[in-house]
Amino acid sequence: MKVKCYRELIVWQKAMQLVKEIYLLTKMLPKDEVYGLSSQMRRAAVSIPSNIAEGQERNSTKEFINFLSIARGSKAELETQLEICIEIGYFTMLDAENAFSLSDEISKILSSLTQKLVASG
């Protein structure tokens, strides 16, 4: 399974949508969270498509699988931070609904892609 460019990967495209969603959400956070949750959430979100891209550009399936695993970890980190924001009262579940939906889609695609790479590897 070889794509010419990571931009062709649906999972990368969805991850880029999630980054935009997180940037919009973090604008809702109080100013005193600029260097706290806001920064953490943005870094975790950006890490997802970044690791997908870097892994796809590597020369081995094994490395690609490793980078997909890192992307999955960043996704879990981001979901946890979204939950924290809801628990603290910064967001409602409705505010974060689109981000959770995208995250769930990304999770399923990452798992499927990883399984296909393992099977072909």
OpenMM code with the backbone's topology and positions (N, CA, C; nanometers):
from openmm import Vec3, app, unit

residues = "MET LYS VAL LYS CYS TYR ARG GLU LEU ILE VAL TRP GLN LYS ALA MET GLN LEU VAL LYS GLU ILE TYR LEU LEU THR LYS MET LEU PRO LYS ASP GLU VAL TYR GLY LEU SER SER GLN MET ARG ARG ALA ALA VAL SER ILE PRO SER ASN ILE ALA GLU GLY GLN GLU ARG ASN SER THR LYS GLU PHE ILE ASN PHE LEU SER ILE ALA ARG GLY SER LYS ALA GLU LEU GLU THR GLN LEU GLU ILE CYS ILE GLU ILE GLY TYR PHE THR MET LEU ASP ALA GLU ASN ALA PHE SER LEU SER ASP GLU ILE SER LYS ILE LEU SER SER LEU THR GLN LYS LEU VAL ALA SER GLY".split()
positions = [
    Vec3(0.0838, -0.1181, 0.0000),
    Vec3(0.0000, 0.0000, 0.0000),
    Vec3(0.0885, 0.1248, 0.0000),
    Vec3(0.0933, 0.1917, -0.1125),
    Vec3(0.1796, 0.3085, -0.1228),
    Vec3(0.1010, 0.4236, -0.1833),
    Vec3(0.1055, 0.5353, -0.1140),
    Vec3(0.0450, 0.6575, -0.1677),
    Vec3(0.1595, 0.7482, -0.2091),
    Vec3(0.1330, 0.8342, -0.3053),
    Vec3(0.2381, 0.9240, -0.3546),
    Vec3(0.2731, 1.0304, -0.2524),
    Vec3(0.1734, 1.0744, -0.1773),
    Vec3(0.1940, 1.1847, -0.0845),
    Vec3(0.0998, 1.1700, 0.0346),
    Vec3(0.1479, 1.2051, 0.1513),
    Vec3(0.0645, 1.1962, 0.2721),
    Vec3(-0.0639, 1.2765, 0.2599),
    Vec3(-0.0629, 1.3813, 0.1776),
    Vec3(-0.1827, 1.4644, 0.1609),
    Vec3(-0.2995, 1.3854, 0.1021),
    Vec3(-0.2683, 1.2733, 0.0361),
    Vec3(-0.3723, 1.1878, -0.0213),
    Vec3(-0.4421, 1.1030, 0.0849),
    Vec3(-0.3804, 1.0887, 0.2000),
    Vec3(-0.4372, 1.0034, 0.3052),
    Vec3(-0.5563, 1.0723, 0.3717),
    Vec3(-0.6694, 1.0037, 0.3722),
    Vec3(-0.7906, 1.0572, 0.4363),
    Vec3(-0.7635, 1.0866, 0.5834),
    Vec3(-0.6860, 1.0017, 0.6488),
    Vec3(-0.6582, 1.0213, 0.7911),
    Vec3(-0.5806, 1.1508, 0.8144),
    Vec3(-0.4901, 1.1833, 0.7246),
    Vec3(-0.4166, 1.3096, 0.7362),
    Vec3(-0.5119, 1.4274, 0.7160),
    Vec3(-0.6006, 1.4166, 0.6174),
    Vec3(-0.6980, 1.5223, 0.5893),
    Vec3(-0.7912, 1.5448, 0.7086),
    Vec3(-0.8381, 1.4358, 0.7684),
    Vec3(-0.9246, 1.4463, 0.8869),
    Vec3(-0.8478, 1.5072, 1.0040),
    Vec3(-0.7225, 1.4694, 1.0186),
    Vec3(-0.6399, 1.5232, 1.1267),
    Vec3(-0.6188, 1.6739, 1.1089),
    Vec3(-0.6058, 1.7178, 0.9855),
    Vec3(-0.5927, 1.8614, 0.9589),
    Vec3(-0.7221, 1.9346, 0.9957),
    Vec3(-0.8365, 1.8728, 0.9694),
    Vec3(-0.9650, 1.9313, 1.0105),
    Vec3(-0.9714, 1.9430, 1.1628),
    Vec3(-0.9211, 1.8384, 1.2306),
    Vec3(-0.9208, 1.8399, 1.3769),
    Vec3(-0.8328, 1.9530, 1.4305),
    Vec3(-0.7195, 1.9766, 1.3675),
    Vec3(-0.6323, 2.0875, 1.4095),
    Vec3(-0.7101, 2.2187, 1.4036),
    Vec3(-0.7797, 2.2417, 1.2929),
    Vec3(-0.8576, 2.3660, 1.2793),
    Vec3(-0.9642, 2.3753, 1.3883),
    Vec3(-1.0300, 2.2649, 1.4157),
    Vec3(-1.1340, 2.2621, 1.5186),
    Vec3(-1.0753, 2.2947, 1.6563),
    Vec3(-0.9597, 2.2390, 1.6863),
    Vec3(-0.8954, 2.2629, 1.8156),
    Vec3(-0.8512, 2.4092, 1.8276),
    Vec3(-0.8009, 2.4670, 1.7210),
    Vec3(-0.7630, 2.6085, 1.7252),
    Vec3(-0.8849, 2.6962, 1.7531),
    Vec3(-0.9982, 2.6619, 1.6938),
    Vec3(-1.1211, 2.7377, 1.7211),
    Vec3(-1.1656, 2.7194, 1.8663),
    Vec3(-1.1625, 2.5958, 1.9143),
    Vec3(-1.2037, 2.5686, 2.0523),
    Vec3(-1.1142, 2.6379, 2.1542),
    Vec3(-0.9841, 2.6333, 2.1306),
    Vec3(-0.8930, 2.6902, 2.2305),
    Vec3(-0.9045, 2.8423, 2.2384),
    Vec3(-0.9609, 2.9039, 2.1374),
    Vec3(-0.9864, 3.0482, 2.1454),
    Vec3(-1.0925, 3.0791, 2.2515),
    Vec3(-1.1701, 2.9771, 2.2903),
    Vec3(-1.2735, 2.9940, 2.3923),
    Vec3(-1.2166, 2.9862, 2.5345),
    Vec3(-1.0935, 2.9381, 2.5462),
    Vec3(-1.0335, 2.9221, 2.6791),
    Vec3(-0.9983, 3.0578, 2.7388),
    Vec3(-0.9976, 3.0653, 2.8723),
    Vec3(-0.9573, 3.1908, 2.9377),
    Vec3(-0.8126, 3.2252, 2.9047),
    Vec3(-0.7823, 3.3524, 2.9097),
    Vec3(-0.6475, 3.4000, 2.8753),
    Vec3(-0.5389, 3.3365, 2.9621),
    Vec3(-0.5714, 3.3022, 3.0868),
    Vec3(-0.4694, 3.2424, 3.1734),
    Vec3(-0.4358, 3.0984, 3.1343),
    Vec3(-0.5051, 3.0441, 3.0350),
    Vec3(-0.4741, 2.9094, 2.9855),
    Vec3(-0.3908, 2.9117, 2.8577),
    Vec3(-0.3492, 3.0307, 2.8133),
    Vec3(-0.2726, 3.0423, 2.6894),
    Vec3(-0.1478, 2.9536, 2.6926),
    Vec3(-0.0793, 2.9508, 2.8062),
    Vec3(0.0423, 2.8709, 2.8165),
    Vec3(0.0175, 2.7364, 2.8836),
    Vec3(-0.1075, 2.7085, 2.9148),
    Vec3(-0.1441, 2.5820, 2.9776),
    Vec3(-0.2163, 2.4922, 2.8793),
    Vec3(-0.3447, 2.4723, 2.9061),
    Vec3(-0.4239, 2.3814, 2.8235),
    Vec3(-0.4254, 2.4198, 2.6759),
    Vec3(-0.4382, 2.5465, 2.6466),
    Vec3(-0.4447, 2.5896, 2.5069),
    Vec3(-0.3206, 2.5448, 2.4297),
    Vec3(-0.2055, 2.5725, 2.4846),
    Vec3(-0.0798, 2.5355, 2.4209),
    Vec3(-0.0667, 2.3837, 2.4092),
    Vec3(-0.0995, 2.3119, 2.5159),
    Vec3(-0.0914, 2.1652, 2.5165),
    Vec3(-0.1829, 2.1044, 2.4112),
    Vec3(-0.3060, 2.1559, 2.4051),
    Vec3(-0.4042, 2.1015, 2.3111),
    Vec3(-0.3629, 2.1269, 2.1671),
    Vec3(-0.3127, 2.2451, 2.1420),
    Vec3(-0.2697, 2.2771, 2.0059),
    Vec3(-0.1514, 2.1901, 1.9646),
    Vec3(-0.0566, 2.1708, 2.0555),
    Vec3(0.0589, 2.0852, 2.0241),
    Vec3(0.0159, 1.9412, 1.9981),
    Vec3(-0.0744, 1.8897, 2.0809),
    Vec3(-0.1215, 1.7521, 2.0625),
    Vec3(-0.1952, 1.7383, 1.9292),
    Vec3(-0.2798, 1.8362, 1.8975),
    Vec3(-0.3554, 1.8315, 1.7720),
    Vec3(-0.2617, 1.8373, 1.6515),
    Vec3(-0.1659, 1.9283, 1.6547),
    Vec3(-0.0712, 1.9442, 1.5438),
    Vec3(0.0157, 1.8190, 1.5281),
    Vec3(0.0431, 1.7523, 1.6376),
    Vec3(0.1249, 1.6319, 1.6355),
    Vec3(0.0609, 1.5189, 1.5546),
    Vec3(-0.0709, 1.5136, 1.5493),
    Vec3(-0.1387, 1.4029, 1.4804),
    Vec3(-0.1089, 1.4040, 1.3302),
    Vec3(-0.1454, 1.5091, 1.2550),
    Vec3(-0.1131, 1.5052, 1.1113),
    Vec3(0.0373, 1.5118, 1.0851),
    Vec3(0.1107, 1.5758, 1.1745),
    Vec3(0.2558, 1.5852, 1.1560),
    Vec3(0.3209, 1.4474, 1.1591),
    Vec3(0.2802, 1.3648, 1.2539),
    Vec3(0.3376, 1.2301, 1.2635),
    Vec3(0.2909, 1.1406, 1.1497),
    Vec3(0.1673, 1.1577, 1.1059),
    Vec3(0.1198, 1.0817, 0.9899),
    Vec3(0.2050, 1.1176, 0.8682),
    Vec3(0.2265, 1.2468, 0.8474),
    Vec3(0.3063, 1.2930, 0.7332),
    Vec3(0.4501, 1.2433, 0.7426),
    Vec3(0.5113, 1.2613, 0.8579),
    Vec3(0.6512, 1.2203, 0.8717),
    Vec3(0.6665, 1.0702, 0.8516),
    Vec3(0.5755, 0.9942, 0.9092),
    Vec3(0.5828, 0.8489, 0.8939),
    Vec3(0.5673, 0.8036, 0.7502),
    Vec3(0.4753, 0.8665, 0.6788),
    Vec3(0.4524, 0.8283, 0.5392),
    Vec3(0.5735, 0.8608, 0.4530),
    Vec3(0.6456, 0.9644, 0.4882),
    Vec3(0.7630, 1.0053, 0.4110),
    Vec3(0.8875, 0.9215, 0.4426),
    Vec3(0.8809, 0.8418, 0.5482),
    Vec3(0.9942, 0.7558, 0.5818),
    Vec3(1.0050, 0.6438, 0.4795),
    Vec3(1.1174, 0.5757, 0.4814),
    Vec3(1.1434, 0.4730, 0.3801),
    Vec3(1.1025, 0.3323, 0.4198),
    Vec3(1.0373, 0.3180, 0.5342),
    Vec3(1.0010, 0.1815, 0.5729),
    Vec3(0.8613, 0.1759, 0.6340),
    Vec3(0.7978, 0.0638, 0.6101),
    Vec3(0.6649, 0.0395, 0.6655),
    Vec3(0.6712, 0.0370, 0.8176),
    Vec3(0.7776, -0.0215, 0.8713),
    Vec3(0.7941, -0.0298, 1.0167),
    Vec3(0.7965, 0.1099, 1.0790),
    Vec3(0.8700, 0.2014, 1.0179),
    Vec3(0.8748, 0.3384, 1.0693),
    Vec3(0.7390, 0.4071, 1.0572),
    Vec3(0.6714, 0.3852, 0.9449),
    Vec3(0.5396, 0.4444, 0.9253),
    Vec3(0.4452, 0.3974, 1.0358),
    Vec3(0.4458, 0.2691, 1.0644),
    Vec3(0.3605, 0.2133, 1.1705),
    Vec3(0.3943, 0.2787, 1.3043),
    Vec3(0.5226, 0.2980, 1.3317),
    Vec3(0.5644, 0.3623, 1.4562),
    Vec3(0.5102, 0.5050, 1.4662),
    Vec3(0.5194, 0.5811, 1.3575),
    Vec3(0.4691, 0.7186, 1.3583),
    Vec3(0.3168, 0.7230, 1.3701),
    Vec3(0.2482, 0.6241, 1.3126),
    Vec3(0.1024, 0.6166, 1.3290),
    Vec3(0.0672, 0.5911, 1.4753),
    Vec3(0.1501, 0.5125, 1.5423),
    Vec3(0.1306, 0.4866, 1.6849),
    Vec3(0.1490, 0.6147, 1.7662),
    Vec3(0.2477, 0.6941, 1.7310),
    Vec3(0.2694, 0.8222, 1.7989),
    Vec3(0.1500, 0.9146, 1.7756),
    Vec3(0.0986, 0.9165, 1.6524),
    Vec3(-0.0197, 0.9976, 1.6212),
    Vec3(-0.1386, 0.9533, 1.7059),
    Vec3(-0.1535, 0.8219, 1.7236),
    Vec3(-0.2624, 0.7690, 1.8055),
    Vec3(-0.2472, 0.8137, 1.9509),
    Vec3(-0.1243, 0.8174, 1.9994),
    Vec3(-0.0995, 0.8648, 2.1351),
    Vec3(-0.1336, 1.0119, 2.1510),
    Vec3(-0.0981, 1.0920, 2.0526),
    Vec3(-0.1316, 1.2352, 2.0568),
    Vec3(-0.2821, 1.2559, 2.0531),
    Vec3(-0.3515, 1.1726, 1.9789),
    Vec3(-0.4972, 1.1794, 1.9718),
    Vec3(-0.5581, 1.1512, 2.1086),
    Vec3(-0.5067, 1.0507, 2.1773),
    Vec3(-0.5567, 1.0176, 2.3114),
    Vec3(-0.5271, 1.1304, 2.4099),
    Vec3(-0.4090, 1.1896, 2.3977),
    Vec3(-0.3714, 1.3036, 2.4818),
    Vec3(-0.4698, 1.4185, 2.4601),
    Vec3(-0.4996, 1.4473, 2.3350),
    Vec3(-0.5922, 1.5550, 2.3022),
    Vec3(-0.7329, 1.5277, 2.3556),
    Vec3(-0.7798, 1.4048, 2.3413),
    Vec3(-0.9121, 1.3694, 2.3937),
    Vec3(-0.9181, 1.3901, 2.5448),
    Vec3(-0.8107, 1.3543, 2.6131),
    Vec3(-0.8040, 1.3737, 2.7581),
    Vec3(-0.8110, 1.5217, 2.7929),
    Vec3(-0.7406, 1.6030, 2.7172),
    Vec3(-0.7424, 1.7472, 2.7418),
    Vec3(-0.8803, 1.8069, 2.7136),
    Vec3(-0.9487, 1.7568, 2.6123),
    Vec3(-1.0864, 1.8009, 2.5863),
    Vec3(-1.1769, 1.7646, 2.7043),
    Vec3(-1.1595, 1.6440, 2.7557),
    Vec3(-1.2382, 1.6001, 2.8726),
    Vec3(-1.2108, 1.6896, 2.9936),
    Vec3(-1.0847, 1.7254, 3.0126),
    Vec3(-1.0484, 1.8151, 3.1238),
    Vec3(-1.1209, 1.9485, 3.1081),
    Vec3(-1.1206, 2.0024, 2.9869),
    Vec3(-1.1889, 2.1303, 2.9614),
    Vec3(-1.3384, 2.1210, 2.9918),
    Vec3(-1.3972, 2.0078, 2.9615),
    Vec3(-1.5397, 1.9881, 2.9908),
    Vec3(-1.5602, 1.9779, 3.1421),
    Vec3(-1.4756, 1.9000, 3.2078),
    Vec3(-1.4861, 1.8829, 3.3542),
    Vec3(-1.4696, 2.0156, 3.4278),
    Vec3(-1.3772, 2.0985, 3.3823),
    Vec3(-1.3510, 2.2279, 3.4454),
    Vec3(-1.4623, 2.3281, 3.4151),
    Vec3(-1.5309, 2.3045, 3.3026),
    Vec3(-1.6389, 2.3945, 3.2641),
    Vec3(-1.6006, 2.4958, 3.1586),
    Vec3(-1.4849, 2.4759, 3.0957),
    Vec3(-1.4431, 2.5662, 2.9884),
    Vec3(-1.5246, 2.5428, 2.8608),
    Vec3(-1.5582, 2.4160, 2.8354),
    Vec3(-1.6397, 2.3784, 2.7197),
    Vec3(-1.7572, 2.2952, 2.7683),
    Vec3(-1.8586, 2.2889, 2.6847),
    Vec3(-1.9652, 2.1906, 2.7055),
    Vec3(-1.9352, 2.0733, 2.6123),
    Vec3(-2.0031, 1.9631, 2.6351),
    Vec3(-1.9880, 1.8482, 2.5466),
    Vec3(-2.0306, 1.8871, 2.4049),
    Vec3(-2.1304, 1.9719, 2.3955),
    Vec3(-2.1764, 2.0190, 2.2647),
    Vec3(-2.0669, 2.0991, 2.1934),
    Vec3(-1.9944, 2.1828, 2.2679),
    Vec3(-1.8833, 2.2592, 2.2098),
    Vec3(-1.7785, 2.1658, 2.1490),
    Vec3(-1.7515, 2.0565, 2.2177),
    Vec3(-1.6436, 1.9652, 2.1784),
    Vec3(-1.6906, 1.8508, 2.0891),
    Vec3(-1.8188, 1.8474, 2.0583),
    Vec3(-1.8767, 1.7355, 1.9842),
    Vec3(-1.8064, 1.7094, 1.8501),
    Vec3(-1.7815, 1.8137, 1.7733),
    Vec3(-1.7173, 1.7952, 1.6431),
    Vec3(-1.5743, 1.7437, 1.6590),
    Vec3(-1.5034, 1.7950, 1.7575),
    Vec3(-1.3660, 1.7491, 1.7817),
    Vec3(-1.3650, 1.6009, 1.8202),
    Vec3(-1.4566, 1.5599, 1.9074),
    Vec3(-1.4635, 1.4182, 1.9463),
    Vec3(-1.5011, 1.3297, 1.8280),
    Vec3(-1.5916, 1.3782, 1.7452),
    Vec3(-1.6336, 1.3021, 1.6273),
    Vec3(-1.5169, 1.2816, 1.5309),
    Vec3(-1.4438, 1.3887, 1.5028),
    Vec3(-1.3259, 1.3780, 1.4164),
    Vec3(-1.2214, 1.2856, 1.4781),
    Vec3(-1.2013, 1.2981, 1.6074),
    Vec3(-1.1040, 1.2152, 1.6767),
    Vec3(-1.1407, 1.0669, 1.6668),
    Vec3(-1.2685, 1.0374, 1.6798),
    Vec3(-1.3158, 0.8992, 1.6682),
    Vec3(-1.2919, 0.8456, 1.5266),
    Vec3(-1.3225, 0.9272, 1.4273),
    Vec3(-1.2969, 0.8872, 1.2882),
    Vec3(-1.1487, 0.8610, 1.2656),
    Vec3(-1.0662, 0.9508, 1.3144),
    Vec3(-0.9213, 0.9378, 1.2991),
    Vec3(-0.8726, 0.8093, 1.3643),
    Vec3(-0.9245, 0.7808, 1.4809),
    Vec3(-0.8859, 0.6599, 1.5529),
    Vec3(-0.9151, 0.5344, 1.4708),
    Vec3(-1.0340, 0.5281, 1.4146),
    Vec3(-1.0731, 0.4114, 1.3346),
    Vec3(-0.9858, 0.3977, 1.2103),
    Vec3(-0.9584, 0.5099, 1.1445),
    Vec3(-0.8767, 0.5052, 1.0231),
    Vec3(-0.7323, 0.4682, 1.0568),
    Vec3(-0.6787, 0.5239, 1.1657),
    Vec3(-0.5420, 0.4892, 1.2069),
    Vec3(-0.5300, 0.3400, 1.2350),
    Vec3(-0.6294, 0.2838, 1.3035),
    Vec3(-0.6272, 0.1401, 1.3342),
    Vec3(-0.6327, 0.0570, 1.2067),
    Vec3(-0.7218, 0.0942, 1.1166),
    Vec3(-0.7353, 0.0218, 0.9906),
    Vec3(-0.6083, 0.0312, 0.9067),
    Vec3(-0.5528, 0.1517, 0.8965),
    Vec3(-0.4307, 0.1719, 0.8199),
    Vec3(-0.3151, 0.0924, 0.8793),
    Vec3(-0.3038, 0.0939, 1.0103),
    Vec3(-0.1977, 0.0183, 1.0771),
    Vec3(-0.2119, -0.1298, 1.0489),
    Vec3(-0.3344, -0.1825, 1.0591),
    Vec3(-0.3574, -0.3253, 1.0313),
    Vec3(-0.3187, -0.3614, 0.8875),
    Vec3(-0.3541, -0.2739, 0.7933),
    Vec3(-0.3201, -0.2995, 0.6525),
    Vec3(-0.1693, -0.2970, 0.6322),
    Vec3(-0.1024, -0.2045, 0.6967),
    Vec3(0.0437, -0.1970, 0.6834),
    Vec3(0.1116, -0.3175, 0.7456),
    Vec3(0.0619, -0.3615, 0.8604),
    Vec3(0.1187, -0.4798, 0.9259),
    Vec3(0.1001, -0.6029, 0.8357),
    Vec3(-0.0189, -0.6156, 0.7773),
    Vec3(-0.0494, -0.7293, 0.6913),
    Vec3(0.0350, -0.7297, 0.5641),
    Vec3(0.0676, -0.6106, 0.5131),
    Vec3(0.1448, -0.6024, 0.3888),
    Vec3(0.2956, -0.6039, 0.4133),
    Vec3(0.3329, -0.5863, 0.5419),
    Vec3(0.4714, -0.5632, 0.5755),
    Vec3(0.5612, -0.6779, 0.5818),
] * unit.nanometer
topology = app.Topology()
chain = topology.addChain("A")
for resn in residues:
    res = topology.addResidue(resn, chain)
    for name in ("N", "CA", "C"):
        topology.addAtom(name, app.Element.getBySymbol(name[0]), res)
